């Protein structure tokens, strides 16, 4: 922009104020017979005679009525002709930030001149005018600084947008070549070159941090502007208030001239504030654009890095080892001992801390808090191991020790990771990124070292909480601690040496250090995992079980051969490949060890929870020596509970195995070339999805889009696994319902059956639905098949459907119950049992009749409630294990049937409840008429059965609590203090 820039009206008034000062000074000097005073050296404005008019009459064009609202025309002094005139291309770029904001925008040069004029005016004016002029000067300087910052921001924004376009174009070009030609040697060299550029791109990409810092700074300045009382309609009120305060403080009296001066300066202040607010809005908009552009650049760079890492694993990253590399080791060692990199790192860290001191302080606080947390967790772990805490917790103590062990092991690696993460954020340099990579490697190796170390520590999980004997635990803990002191610093140093200078160090010292580290790891694996003699073999047996112990030679071969193979790869020039494989192998070892610990404490925790749910609570006992240790083995072993525990254990093993295998596959899938060949697309499903888009009026419009979804082999595998889990969960539901619900809630037989059928149906249907979604089976595909099946059921299976619906009505509406004497059509008898499809009716001759449930809806049903409602009498008896359960059941049934008032139909039922080490418990159910005394019958039956068993020496010493009588308000007969429990 060239030529003169027209100035706003209020600035003409300010300039007129300066001209008037010069004119009145000259006039006063002539009156006193003195020589005229030079400009800006006259006395203060308020010293002028009161009869002098403000402003002076000058023949200058006016821009409108004054701010006070009067219609009198006042000439204004214009800004000098060279104010704001562009004289070079740089000046044009500095004024570029005002484009699109109108013709009356103030450039940084004009703002600087206004600030200088206000400073000079403040030096020669009264305190009232000086205060306003100084405020205006500060606002003008702020406006000039904002203009210069806006110019720099425009340049940053243009560079960032150009960089984003280049990276996106490069990413699309590389991905297109990979898709078209595959991983050829030429494309491999291209990927290797692009990989070396990623760190430099991240080093130059600090725009996010700059945008956030500038936005925080300028938002505070803009907020201060919003608090200033400015406005065109408030000039008169502000001038009156300021003049009144000045007169009250002993200043000059109010005159028309002084009042007009104050109004002009306030008008100038209003326009400066308006310009600043508009400038800050545009500046914040550009900052948002810069932040969005930088975020898009970072995202594209991350995708580019992921693409390169997925395809560049098996690309040679250097030359094979040569004799010349041994000669370069001397110069590399000399370069290593120089302090050039150390000084550069110190300068980079100082710049990073000076830019963001708060994050550095927070990092130190976080590391200190982690130290305190580690000390506290370790003290709890030692206290639990020494039985100073949780003495009576049983297996819960072992679970707590395992959780604390994992927590202590994770603290030190988390500290290294926090340092690496902080170095990788904000303002970074190439050297800082290399140090961050070293800390990342150190955190990974520290986690691999700390897990076994904390397991082997004194008073730890292996020492005090496991039953396996570990005689060499102390030596193993010491040896592994020494190995950790070598591996963690070595990982940091080797990673740094492999990155710095990309030449001498990487190909000489870096590679030789890597080879030495692999030899150390191989030796450590030999001493730790040697079959039968390794110091970690007992821990593997304790946590891995027989499966891990049986493959001991395989684990030893893998642990010994893997570092040697990585050293060979590095010597052949595949240093990046070796680093990626080591990273994944380390994560695999960490996941396997963590899974072993979690599985062990999960088993113990499940046993403790299961015992709390299914067994009575045993109160701790104390004597004069302290706590009496109770044996953890239960007296009774419920057969149903044993089966259920085995089912849940099998399902848990399947889930844990699938989860671990899935994690390992996801970790190693990028390493295997052409892994997509192992997961082929079997078929494609067309899905109709609804997408929302905005039209030209800004309204959201829903559109239906047909989308192709490929179904791969992995989808079929997952569908089969989910269906398998649904089948097994539905199978264990009856036993789980009996163990967790029926022991606490009283349901009749029909309702139990209904709940189990519905529960199993819901679980199986849910599994089928998820599996069908995975393999692409949609409702639109099978709806006509379902219609055909429905029609077939309606014609061919209508009797079954009617029976099931009748069973639902009988079970929900409860027109009849088990034990009622009913007449259905021409059949009369007592209801022995009810299912979803049929009802079993026992007649007077001892026959069992199956009545379809639809008969209860279509035929006439008579319930003889007042003429023979039954009462169920149940007793529980514990006998010795010398006799077979079938013989015991036959004897109990015969003795009960011989008792007076016990009905023969329905007849006595004997159920084997549980089998313990020395006893077995049975539950006997008999029915009697409601008119008989059920309690007396229970006492008589119990006495008869006990006397008969006592004669045969089969009665156990401890007898269970007797259950309550159904339909009778009686108290249970308590022989012991055991609580009431439902039978299985």
VOTORGU-513840 format. One line per field, with one value per residue (C-alpha): residue number from 1; chain; z, x, y. Coordinates in steps of 0.25 Angstrom, whole numbers. Example, Ala and Ser with C-alpha at 12.3 -4.5 7.8 and 13.67 -1.06 7.14 Angstrom:
num	1;2 $
cadena	A;A $
up	31;29 $
east	49;55 $
north	-18;-4 $
! end
This chain:
num	1;2;3;4;5;6;7;8;9;10;11;12;13;14;15;16;17;18;19;20;21;22;23;24;25;26;27;28;29;30;31;32;33;34;35;36;37;38;39;40;41;42;43;44;45;46;47;48;49;50;51;52;53;54;55;56;57;58;59;60;61;62;63;64;65;66;67;68;69;70;71;72;73;74;75;76;77;78;79;80;81;82;83;84;85;86;87;88;89;90;91;92;93;94;95;96;97;98;99;100;101;102;103;104;105;106;107;108;109;110;111;112;113;114;115;116;117;118;119;120;121;122;123;124;125;126;127;128;129;130;131;132;133;134;135;136;137;138;139;140;141;142;143;144;145;146;147;148;149;150;151;152;153;154;155;156;157;158;159;160;161;162;163;164;165;166;167;168;169;170;171;172;173;174;175;176;177;178;179;180;181;182;183;184;185;186;187;188;189;190;191;192;193;194;195;196;197;198;199;200;201;202;203;204;205;206;207;208;209;210;211;212;213;214;215;216;217;218;219;220;221;222;223;224;225;226;227;228;229;230;231;232;233;234;235;236;237;238;239;240;241;242;243;244;245;246;247;248;249;250;251;252;253;254;255;256;257;258;259;260;261;262;263;264;265;266;267;268;269;270;271;272;273;274;275;276;277;278;279;280;281;282;283;284;285;286;287;288;289;290;291;292;293;294;295;296;297;298;299;300;301;302;303;304;305;306;307;308;309;310;311;312;313;314;315;316;317;318;319;320;321;322;323;324;325;326;327;328;329;330;331;332;333;334;335;336;337;338;339;340;341;342;343;344;345;346;347;348;349;350;351;352;353;354;355;356;357;358;359;360;361;362;363;364;365;366;367;368;369;370;371;372;373;374;375;376;377;378;379;380;381;382;383;384;385;386;387;388;389;390;391;392;393;394;395;396;397;398;399;400;401;402;403;404;405;406;407;408;409;410;411;412;413;414;415;416;417;418;419;420;421;422;423;424;425;426;427;428;429;430;431;432;433;434;435;436;437;438;439;440;441;442;443;444;445;446;447;448;449;450;451;452;453;454;455;456;457;458;459;460;461;462;463;464;465;466;467;468;469;470;471;472;473;474;475;476;477;478;479;480;481;482;483;484;485;486;487;488;489;490;491;492;493;494;495;496;497;498;499;500;501;502;503;504;505;506;507;508;509;510;511;512;513;514;515;516;517;518;519;520;521;522;523;524;525;526;527;528;529;530;531;532;533;534;535;536;537;538;539;540;541;542;543;544;545;546;547;548;549;550;551;552;553;554;555;556;557;558;559;560;561;562;563;564;565;566;567;568;569;570;571;572;573;574;575;576;577;578;579;580;581;582;583;584;585;586;587;588;589;590;591;592;593;594;595;596;597;598;599;600;601;602;603;604;605;606;607;608;609;610;611;612;613;614;615;616;617;618;619;620;621;622;623;624;625;626;627;628;629;630;631;632;633;634;635;636;637;638;639;640;641;642;643;644;645;646;647;648;649;650;651;652;653;654;655;656;657;658;659;660;661;662;663;664;665;666;667;668;669;670;671;672;673;674;675;676;677;678;679;680;681;682;683;684;685;686;687;688;689;690;691;692;693;694;695;696;697;698;699;700;701;702;703;704;705;706;707;708;709;710;711;712;713;714;715;716;717;718;719;720;721;722;723;724;725;726;727;728;729;730;731;732;733;734;735;736;737;738;739;740;741;742;743;744;745;746;747;748;749;750;751;752;753;754;755;756;757;758;759;760;761;762;763;764;765;766;767;768;769;770;771;772;773;774;775;776;777;778;779;780;781;782;783;784;785;786;787;788;789;790;791;792;793;794;795;796;797;798;799;800;801;802;803;804;805;806;807;808;809;810;811;812;813;814;815;816;817;818;819;820;821;822;823;824;825;826;827;828;829;830;831;832;833;834;835;836;837;838;839;840;841;842;843;844;845;846;847;848;849;850;851;852;853;854;855;856;857;858;859;860;861;862;863;864;865;866;867;868;869;870;871;872;873;874;875;876;877;878;879;880;881;882;883;884;885;886;887;888;889;890;891;892;893;894;895;896;897;898;899;900;901;902;903;904;905;906;907;908;909;910;911;912;913;914;915;916;917;918;919;920;921;922;923;924;925;926;927;928;929;930;931;932;933;934;935;936;937;938;939;940;941;942;943;944;945;946;947;948;949;950;951;952;953;954;955;956;957;958;959;960;961;962;963;964;965;966;967;968;969;970;971;972;973;974;975;976;977;978;979;980;981;982;983;984 $
cadena	A;A;A;A;A;A;A;A;A;A;A;A;A;A;A;A;A;A;A;A;A;A;A;A;A;A;A;A;A;A;A;A;A;A;A;A;A;A;A;A;A;A;A;A;A;A;A;A;A;A;A;A;A;A;A;A;A;A;A;A;A;A;A;A;A;A;A;A;A;A;A;A;A;A;A;A;A;A;A;A;A;A;A;A;A;A;A;A;A;A;A;A;A;A;A;A;A;A;A;A;A;A;A;A;A;A;A;A;A;A;A;A;A;A;A;A;A;A;A;A;A;A;A;A;A;A;A;A;A;A;A;A;A;A;A;A;A;A;A;A;A;A;A;A;A;A;A;A;A;A;A;A;A;A;A;A;A;A;A;A;A;A;A;A;A;A;A;A;A;A;A;A;A;A;A;A;A;A;A;A;A;A;A;A;A;A;A;A;A;A;A;A;A;A;A;A;A;A;A;A;A;A;A;A;A;A;A;A;A;A;A;A;A;A;A;A;A;A;A;A;A;A;A;A;A;A;A;A;A;A;A;A;A;A;A;A;A;A;A;A;A;A;A;A;A;A;A;A;A;A;A;A;A;A;A;A;A;A;A;A;A;A;A;A;A;A;A;A;A;A;A;A;A;A;A;A;A;A;A;A;A;A;A;A;A;A;A;A;A;A;A;A;A;A;A;A;A;A;A;A;A;A;A;A;A;A;A;A;A;A;A;A;A;A;A;A;A;A;A;A;A;A;A;A;A;A;A;A;A;A;A;A;A;A;A;A;A;A;A;A;A;A;A;A;A;A;A;A;A;A;A;A;A;A;A;A;A;A;A;A;A;A;A;A;A;A;A;A;A;A;A;A;A;A;A;A;A;A;A;A;A;A;A;A;A;A;A;A;A;A;A;A;A;A;A;A;A;A;A;A;A;A;A;A;A;A;A;A;A;A;A;A;A;A;A;A;A;A;A;A;A;A;A;A;A;A;A;A;A;A;A;A;A;A;A;A;A;A;A;A;A;A;A;A;A;A;A;A;A;A;A;A;A;A;A;A;A;A;A;A;A;A;A;A;A;A;A;A;A;A;A;A;A;A;A;A;A;A;A;A;A;A;A;A;A;A;A;A;A;A;A;A;A;A;A;A;A;A;A;A;A;A;A;A;A;A;A;A;A;A;A;A;A;A;A;A;A;A;A;A;A;A;A;A;A;A;A;A;A;A;A;A;A;A;A;A;A;A;A;A;A;A;A;A;A;A;A;A;A;A;A;A;A;A;A;A;A;A;A;A;A;A;A;A;A;A;A;A;A;A;A;A;A;A;A;A;A;A;A;A;A;A;A;A;A;A;A;A;A;A;A;A;A;A;A;A;A;A;A;A;A;A;A;A;A;A;A;A;A;A;A;A;A;A;A;A;A;A;A;A;A;A;A;A;A;A;A;A;A;A;A;A;A;A;A;A;A;A;A;A;A;A;A;A;A;A;A;A;A;A;A;A;A;A;A;A;A;A;A;A;A;A;A;A;A;A;A;A;A;A;A;A;A;A;A;A;A;A;A;A;A;A;A;A;A;A;A;A;A;A;A;A;A;A;A;A;A;A;A;A;A;A;A;A;A;A;A;A;A;A;A;A;A;A;A;A;A;A;A;A;A;A;A;A;A;A;A;A;A;A;A;A;A;A;A;A;A;A;A;A;A;A;A;A;A;A;A;A;A;A;A;A;A;A;A;A;A;A;A;A;A;A;A;A;A;A;A;A;A;A;A;A;A;A;A;A;A;A;A;A;A;A;A;A;A;A;A;A;A;A;A;A;A;A;A;A;A;A;A;A;A;A;A;A;A;A;A;A;A;A;A;A;A;A;A;A;A;A;A;A;A;A;A;A;A;A;A;A;A;A;A;A;A;A;A;A;A;A;A;A;A;A;A;A;A;A;A;A;A;A;A;A;A;A;A;A;A;A;A;A;A;A;A;A;A;A;A;A;A;A;A;A;A;A;A;A;A;A;A;A;A;A;A;A;A;A;A;A;A;A;A;A;A;A;A;A;A;A;A;A;A;A;A;A;A;A;A;A;A;A;A;A;A;A;A;A;A;A;A;A;A;A;A;A;A;A;A;A;A;A;A;A;A;A;A;A;A;A;A;A;A;A;A;A;A;A;A;A;A;A;A;A;A;A;A;A;A;A;A;A;A;A;A;A;A;A;A;A;A;A;A;A;A;A;A;A;A;A;A;A;A;A;A;A $
up	0;-4;-3;8;17;21;36;45;50;65;61;53;66;74;63;64;79;77;67;76;87;77;73;87;91;80;83;97;94;84;95;105;95;95;84;79;86;78;76;88;97;101;115;119;112;124;125;113;115;117;105;95;87;85;75;67;54;43;29;29;24;35;36;43;56;69;78;88;78;74;60;60;50;56;48;52;50;40;42;35;21;22;34;29;15;10;5;4;2;16;20;11;18;32;28;22;35;33;19;19;31;24;19;33;39;47;42;52;47;50;63;67;63;71;83;81;80;92;100;96;99;113;117;115;120;133;141;136;121;123;129;118;108;114;114;99;97;103;95;82;86;88;75;68;75;71;57;56;63;53;42;48;50;35;31;41;36;21;24;32;22;11;19;22;7;4;15;10;-4;0;8;-3;-13;-5;-1;-15;-20;-9;-13;-28;-28;-14;-6;-17;-14;-19;-11;1;-1;-2;11;18;13;18;31;34;31;41;53;46;43;57;61;52;56;69;64;74;86;80;77;90;97;89;90;106;105;96;103;116;108;101;114;120;108;111;125;120;121;106;96;87;95;108;105;111;124;125;123;133;143;141;142;155;161;156;162;175;175;174;159;149;149;138;125;112;106;116;114;99;101;110;100;89;96;101;86;82;93;89;74;79;88;76;67;77;79;64;63;74;68;55;62;70;57;51;63;62;48;51;62;53;42;52;58;44;41;53;50;36;41;51;39;31;42;44;29;29;41;35;22;26;37;28;20;22;30;28;23;28;38;32;36;34;45;55;51;52;67;71;65;70;84;83;78;90;100;94;101;89;90;105;103;92;100;112;103;97;111;116;104;107;121;119;109;119;133;139;131;136;151;149;144;156;165;158;159;174;176;169;179;190;185;182;196;202;193;197;212;210;202;213;224;218;216;230;235;241;232;228;237;236;221;216;201;200;206;194;184;191;191;176;173;181;174;160;166;171;158;150;157;152;138;139;143;131;122;128;126;111;109;114;105;93;95;93;87;83;76;69;81;91;82;83;98;99;90;100;112;105;103;117;122;114;119;133;133;128;140;151;149;153;163;171;170;176;187;202;208;194;187;184;197;207;199;190;194;184;191;185;192;182;183;190;180;169;174;175;162;155;162;157;143;143;147;134;125;128;126;114;107;109;104;92;87;88;81;70;67;69;57;48;44;53;66;59;50;60;75;74;67;75;88;83;80;94;100;92;98;112;110;104;117;126;119;121;136;138;129;129;130;145;149;145;156;150;148;161;159;145;151;162;152;139;144;137;124;125;132;121;111;119;108;98;106;109;94;90;101;97;82;81;85;77;65;67;68;54;48;53;48;34;34;39;51;50;48;61;69;65;68;81;85;82;89;101;101;99;111;119;115;118;132;135;130;139;152;149;146;159;168;159;163;178;178;171;181;192;186;183;198;203;194;196;210;224;230;240;251;255;268;277;289;299;287;277;265;263;249;243;232;218;213;214;222;211;196;189;176;169;173;169;155;154;158;148;137;141;142;128;122;129;123;110;111;117;106;95;101;102;88;82;89;84;70;70;74;64;52;46;46;37;22;14;27;19;12;25;27;13;10;9;4;5;11;6;18;17;27;30;29;32;24;24;12;7;17;29;32;35;25;26;15;13;7;3;9;6;18;16;24;26;32;46;46;45;56;65;62;66;79;83;80;88;100;99;99;111;119;116;121;134;137;144;154;156;158;169;176;176;176;181;194;198;191;192;178;175;165;153;155;155;143;136;140;135;122;119;124;115;104;105;107;95;86;90;86;73;69;72;64;52;52;51;39;32;34;34;36;22;17;26;28;17;23;37;31;25;38;45;35;37;52;51;43;47;62;66;77;83;82;89;100;102;103;113;121;122;126;137;142;142;146;156;155;161;169;172;182;178;176;162;152;138;128;133;140;155;164;170;163;165;156;145;133;121;112;121;136;143;150;160;162;174;168;168;153;147;136;126;124;112;118;107;114;125;115;107;117;130;142;157;168;181;190;202;200;201;200;203;212;208;220;218;226;224;230;230;229;228;215;217;210;195;192;184;197;206;197;196;211;214;204;210;225;220;213;225;234;237;230;219;205;195;183;182;188;197;189;193;188;190;194;196;199;209;213;223;222;212;213;208;207;208;204;207;206;215;216;221;232;239;248;239;251;258;246;243;258;257;243;248;260;252;242;252;261;249;244;258;259;246;251;239;246;246;258;253;247;239;242;238;227;230;226;214;216;231;241;249;254;249;257;260;264;261;259;244;235;226;212;200;195;181 $
east	0;6;2;-5;-15;-27;-28;-40;-48;-43;-29;-31;-36;-24;-15;-22;-20;-5;-6;-14;-3;8;-1;-5;9;14;2;6;20;17;8;19;29;37;42;32;34;38;28;25;33;22;16;5;-8;-16;-8;-14;-23;-38;-43;-35;-44;-42;-39;-33;-39;-31;-36;-36;-47;-55;-61;-74;-80;-72;-74;-82;-94;-93;-94;-84;-73;-59;-46;-36;-21;-17;-7;6;7;17;10;7;13;19;33;37;32;34;25;15;16;15;2;-4;-11;-21;-26;-41;-44;-48;-41;-40;-31;-18;-5;6;14;2;0;14;14;1;8;20;11;3;15;20;7;6;20;15;0;-7;-8;-23;-19;-5;-13;-22;-10;-2;-13;-15;0;-1;-12;-5;7;-1;-8;6;11;-2;0;15;10;-1;9;18;6;2;15;15;1;5;17;9;-2;9;16;2;0;14;13;-1;3;16;7;-3;8;16;3;-2;12;11;-3;1;15;16;29;40;54;53;40;48;59;48;42;56;58;44;46;59;50;40;48;52;37;34;45;41;26;24;12;2;10;12;-3;-7;3;-1;-16;-14;-6;-15;-28;-23;-20;-34;-41;-34;-39;-54;-53;-50;-62;-62;-72;-77;-89;-82;-71;-79;-82;-67;-62;-71;-67;-52;-53;-61;-50;-39;-45;-48;-33;-28;-26;-30;-44;-53;-53;-59;-45;-41;-54;-52;-38;-43;-54;-44;-34;-45;-51;-37;-36;-50;-45;-32;-40;-49;-37;-31;-43;-45;-30;-31;-43;-35;-22;-30;-36;-23;-17;-29;-26;-11;-14;-24;-13;-2;-12;-15;0;3;-8;-3;11;6;-1;11;20;10;10;25;27;17;25;39;41;49;56;71;74;89;101;106;117;131;146;145;135;145;154;143;141;153;148;134;139;146;133;126;135;133;123;117;104;104;104;94;85;86;83;71;66;68;59;49;48;48;36;28;32;19;20;34;30;18;27;36;24;19;32;32;18;21;33;24;14;24;29;15;12;25;22;8;14;24;14;4;16;20;5;5;-7;-19;-16;-30;-33;-29;-27;-31;-17;-11;-19;-15;-1;-2;-8;2;13;8;7;21;27;20;25;39;35;24;35;43;31;27;40;40;26;30;42;34;23;24;37;46;59;66;75;63;55;67;68;53;54;65;56;44;54;58;44;41;53;50;36;42;52;43;32;41;49;37;31;44;46;47;33;27;17;27;33;21;8;11;11;23;37;47;60;68;59;69;80;70;66;80;84;72;74;89;84;74;85;92;80;73;84;89;76;76;91;89;77;84;96;88;81;92;99;93;108;120;113;102;110;122;119;104;105;116;109;96;104;110;96;91;102;99;84;87;96;85;75;84;85;71;63;73;64;64;75;71;68;54;49;42;35;31;25;18;11;10;7;9;7;19;28;26;31;43;53;45;45;60;63;55;61;75;74;66;77;87;78;76;91;92;82;88;102;95;90;76;77;63;57;65;60;45;46;52;42;31;38;39;24;21;29;23;9;12;17;6;-4;2;1;-13;-17;-11;-17;-30;-31;-29;-39;-49;-48;-49;-62;-68;-66;-72;-84;-86;-81;-84;-75;-65;-62;-47;-43;-32;-25;-14;-4;-12;-20;-24;-21;-33;-31;-36;-41;-57;-63;-74;-72;-85;-85;-93;-83;-71;-77;-80;-66;-60;-69;-66;-51;-51;-59;-49;-37;-43;-46;-32;-25;-33;-30;-15;-14;-22;-12;0;-6;-9;5;12;3;10;23;19;19;6;-2;-14;-12;-15;-28;-35;-49;-59;-71;-76;-89;-97;-101;-110;-106;-111;-102;-104;-99;-102;-108;-106;-115;-107;-118;-115;-121;-121;-117;-117;-104;-101;-88;-80;-75;-64;-66;-52;-47;-45;-59;-63;-54;-59;-73;-70;-63;-75;-85;-76;-76;-91;-94;-85;-90;-105;-100;-95;-107;-115;-104;-100;-115;-115;-103;-105;-120;-127;-119;-125;-138;-150;-156;-165;-161;-169;-164;-150;-152;-158;-146;-136;-142;-144;-130;-123;-132;-128;-113;-113;-121;-111;-99;-106;-109;-95;-89;-99;-95;-81;-82;-92;-105;-115;-130;-133;-126;-133;-147;-153;-147;-152;-166;-166;-161;-172;-183;-177;-178;-192;-197;-188;-184;-197;-199;-185;-187;-201;-195;-183;-193;-202;-189;-186;-200;-199;-186;-189;-204;-202;-216;-211;-198;-190;-198;-212;-222;-229;-238;-235;-245;-248;-234;-233;-220;-210;-200;-186;-178;-179;-171;-172;-179;-186;-191;-189;-202;-202;-215;-220;-215;-200;-200;-193;-201;-195;-205;-202;-202;-212;-223;-222;-227;-237;-243;-250;-241;-245;-236;-240;-233;-243;-243;-228;-218;-204;-193;-178;-170;-155;-143;-128;-120;-105;-99;-86;-79;-78;-91;-94;-103;-113;-115;-117;-127;-135;-135;-139;-151;-156;-155;-162;-173;-176;-179;-193;-200;-189;-195;-192;-195;-187;-178;-165;-153;-139;-128;-113;-109;-94;-82;-71;-58;-65;-80;-91;-104;-118;-131;-144;-157;-171;-185;-197;-211;-213;-222;-210;-200;-188;-178;-182;-180;-166;-162;-167;-160;-147;-147;-150;-139;-129;-132;-131;-118;-112;-115;-107;-96;-98;-102;-92;-88;-92;-106;-111;-121;-135;-143;-156;-169;-176;-190;-189;-185;-175;-160;-149;-143;-129;-119;-107;-103;-102;-111;-122;-118;-126;-123;-117 $
north	0;14;28;35;28;36;37;36;48;46;46;59;65;60;66;79;79;79;90;98;96;102;113;118;117;126;136;137;139;151;157;158;163;150;141;130;117;105;94;85;94;103;104;95;96;100;112;118;130;127;135;127;119;104;99;111;114;108;106;90;81;75;61;63;68;67;55;64;64;79;83;93;91;90;89;78;77;67;56;59;55;45;38;23;25;12;13;-2;-16;-19;-8;-13;-27;-20;-14;-27;-30;-19;-25;-26;-17;-4;9;15;4;9;4;1;13;22;16;18;33;35;29;38;50;47;45;58;65;58;64;78;77;78;65;62;63;56;44;43;45;34;25;28;26;12;8;13;5;-7;-5;-4;-16;-24;-20;-25;-38;-40;-38;-49;-58;-57;-61;-73;-77;-76;-85;-95;-96;-98;-109;-116;-117;-122;-133;-137;-138;-146;-155;-158;-160;-170;-178;-178;-184;-194;-198;-199;-205;-211;-210;-210;-207;-193;-190;-196;-185;-174;-179;-179;-165;-160;-167;-159;-146;-149;-144;-131;-129;-130;-121;-110;-112;-104;-96;-102;-97;-83;-82;-86;-77;-65;-68;-68;-55;-47;-52;-45;-32;-33;-35;-23;-15;-19;-14;1;10;15;19;30;33;34;44;56;48;43;57;63;53;54;70;69;59;68;81;74;69;84;84;95;100;95;104;102;100;90;82;81;76;65;61;61;52;43;42;38;27;21;19;13;3;0;-2;-11;-20;-22;-25;-35;-42;-44;-48;-59;-64;-65;-72;-82;-85;-87;-97;-104;-105;-110;-120;-125;-126;-134;-143;-145;-147;-158;-165;-164;-170;-181;-184;-184;-193;-203;-204;-201;-211;-221;-209;-209;-196;-196;-203;-216;-216;-214;-213;-198;-197;-202;-191;-181;-185;-177;-164;-167;-169;-155;-149;-156;-149;-135;-126;-120;-128;-126;-111;-111;-120;-110;-98;-106;-110;-95;-90;-100;-97;-82;-84;-92;-92;-97;-111;-113;-110;-120;-130;-129;-130;-142;-149;-146;-151;-164;-166;-164;-173;-184;-183;-184;-196;-203;-201;-207;-219;-222;-220;-230;-240;-239;-240;-226;-223;-232;-243;-249;-246;-260;-260;-246;-243;-250;-242;-229;-233;-236;-222;-215;-222;-218;-204;-203;-209;-198;-186;-185;-187;-177;-167;-169;-169;-156;-149;-155;-149;-136;-135;-139;-127;-113;-106;-118;-119;-131;-134;-133;-143;-152;-151;-154;-166;-171;-169;-176;-188;-187;-187;-200;-208;-202;-208;-222;-222;-217;-227;-239;-231;-227;-241;-247;-236;-239;-240;-240;-248;-260;-260;-259;-262;-274;-289;-292;-293;-284;-286;-277;-265;-256;-259;-257;-244;-239;-244;-238;-224;-224;-228;-216;-206;-211;-212;-199;-189;-198;-196;-181;-180;-190;-182;-169;-174;-180;-166;-155;-150;-162;-166;-168;-172;-180;-188;-190;-188;-190;-203;-208;-204;-211;-224;-224;-222;-233;-242;-238;-241;-255;-258;-253;-261;-273;-272;-268;-278;-290;-302;-307;-298;-284;-274;-271;-285;-286;-273;-278;-291;-283;-273;-281;-295;-308;-302;-292;-302;-313;-303;-299;-303;-295;-283;-284;-286;-274;-265;-269;-269;-256;-246;-253;-252;-237;-235;-242;-234;-221;-226;-228;-214;-216;-208;-202;-216;-221;-209;-211;-226;-224;-214;-223;-235;-226;-223;-237;-242;-231;-235;-250;-247;-237;-247;-258;-249;-245;-259;-264;-253;-254;-269;-266;-254;-263;-274;-264;-257;-271;-275;-262;-265;-279;-282;-277;-267;-272;-262;-261;-268;-263;-269;-264;-266;-258;-262;-277;-281;-287;-298;-292;-305;-306;-317;-319;-319;-317;-325;-314;-303;-312;-313;-298;-295;-303;-297;-283;-287;-293;-280;-271;-278;-277;-262;-260;-268;-261;-247;-250;-256;-244;-234;-242;-242;-228;-225;-233;-232;-220;-228;-239;-236;-237;-241;-238;-251;-258;-250;-251;-245;-256;-248;-233;-228;-216;-208;-196;-185;-171;-159;-145;-133;-118;-112;-98;-92;-98;-109;-123;-133;-148;-156;-172;-177;-191;-195;-208;-216;-227;-239;-246;-259;-251;-247;-262;-266;-255;-259;-274;-270;-261;-273;-282;-273;-271;-286;-288;-277;-282;-296;-291;-282;-292;-296;-281;-277;-288;-284;-269;-268;-280;-280;-267;-265;-275;-279;-290;-300;-294;-280;-286;-293;-281;-272;-282;-284;-269;-266;-277;-272;-258;-261;-270;-260;-249;-257;-261;-247;-242;-253;-251;-236;-240;-249;-240;-246;-235;-235;-231;-243;-253;-247;-255;-268;-264;-262;-276;-282;-274;-280;-294;-293;-287;-300;-311;-308;-301;-311;-308;-293;-294;-303;-293;-281;-289;-292;-277;-274;-285;-280;-266;-265;-277;-283;-295;-299;-311;-320;-315;-325;-322;-327;-325;-330;-344;-346;-343;-343;-335;-326;-333;-323;-312;-309;-299;-310;-320;-322;-335;-340;-351;-359;-367;-380;-375;-372;-360;-353;-342;-332;-322;-308;-304;-312;-301;-291;-299;-309;-307;-307;-310;-307;-314;-304;-306;-321;-325;-314;-321;-316;-319;-325;-325;-330;-330;-342;-344;-358;-364;-368;-383;-386;-383;-371;-380;-389;-377;-371;-384;-386;-371;-373;-386;-380;-367;-375;-384;-371;-368;-356;-356;-357;-367;-358;-350;-359;-356;-350;-351;-342;-343;-329;-330;-339;-335;-343;-351;-349;-347;-339;-342;-335;-342;-336;-342;-337;-337;-332;-318;-323;-330;-324;-322;-319;-331;-339;-333;-336;-351;-353;-347;-356;-368;-366;-362;-375;-384;-378;-378;-393;-395;-386;-377;-364;-353;-345;-331;-329;-318;-308;-312;-304;-297;-304;-299;-293;-295;-283;-291;-289;-297;-308;-303;-314;-305;-291;-292;-283;-288;-291;-296;-309;-311 $
! end
